[in-house]
Amino acid sequence: QVQLVESGGGLVQPGESLRLSCAASGTIFNFYFMGWYRQAPGKQRELVATITSGGTTNYAAFVKGRFTISRDDTKNTVALQMNSLKPDDTAVYYCNAIINSRGYWGQGTQVTVSS
């Protein structure tokens, strides 16, 4: 059974860092990572960052310069390093991927930035 699982969320103070991981498991024939998204209470889900199979990255303006996305194709994982976190970054973070020609969302990991 194929699964996409996020981890690494938590409660941090403003200015601190977190590293999220998105891992695909199961019998995987092909894996296309689509992006990291986030959804804050009462708001729509929004795209945070993407990375192509060739390593080209793209970031939302509100995280550019603070977040870094990376991938390890040998492990079918994608990481999101989040630095200089702000209270506005508080949200549930999700990853999205196409695995074996089917779209998957992870269950999400909560990130809370508060003093």
N, C-alpha and C positions, 0 to 999 in steps of 0.2 A: 504494500500500500504506500503510495507516494504521499509525502507530507512536506510542508514548508513551515519551518518553525523559527520564530524570532526569539532572541534572548538578549540580556544585557541591560534591560531597563532598570529604573530605580528612582530613588529620591536623592536629589543633589541640591546644593546651594548655587545661587547665581555665580557664574564665572567658573564653575567646575566642569568636569568632563565625564562623558560616558562613551562606551563603545558598544554598539549594537551589532549583533550577528544574525544573519539569515541563512539557515541551512536547509538544504533539500535532502530528504532521505527516501529510501525505497529503491525500487528497480528503475533506474533512470537511463533512458536512451539518449535523450537530448534535453538540455536545460538552457533556457533563455531568460535571463533575469530582466525584469521590466522596470523595477524601481522601488525605492523606499517612499512611502507615503506616511502622512500623519493625519490624525483627526482629533481635534480638540472638542471639548464638550460644547454642543450647540452649533458647531461649525461643520462645514463640508470637508470631506477628505481631500487633502491637497498633496501634490507631488513635491517631494523633498529633493531627491537626487536620482540620477540614473547613471548606469555605466554600460557601455556596449561590450560585445565580445572582444572587440579590438582594444578596449581600454579607454575609449573616449568617455569623458565624464561631463555631466551637466547638472547644475545646481539651481534650485530656486533662489531668487534674489535675497530672500530673507535668511538664507543660511550660507551664502557664498562667503568664503574666507574663514568660516568657522567650522564647517563640516567637511569631511573627506570620505569619499566612498572608494572602496577597493574590492577586488574579487580574487578568489582562489579557485580556479577552474578544476584543480585536481581534487578539491573537496566539495565542489558545488556549493560554495559559501560566498556570501557578500557581506562585507562589514561596513558600518557607518560610524566613523569616529566623529564625535560631537564635542567640540571645545567651546569655551566661553559661552556656556549655556545661559539662556535668559528665561525668565518666567514665561514669556510668550512661547517658548519651545515646549511647554507642558502639553502633552497629547499622548494618545496611543499611537505607536509607530508600527506600521505594517510593511511587509515586503510582498511583492507580487512577481510571479514568474510563470513562464509557460514551460511545462515539463511534459515531455512525451506528447506534445501537441495539444495539451489541455492547460487552461489557466488555473492558477492556484493563488490563494491569499493565505498568509499565515494568520495565526490567531491574535497577533498583536502583542506588543510589550509596552507597558506603561512607563512613560518618562515624566517625572514631576520635578520641576525646578522651583524651589521655594526657600526663602530664608526663615 
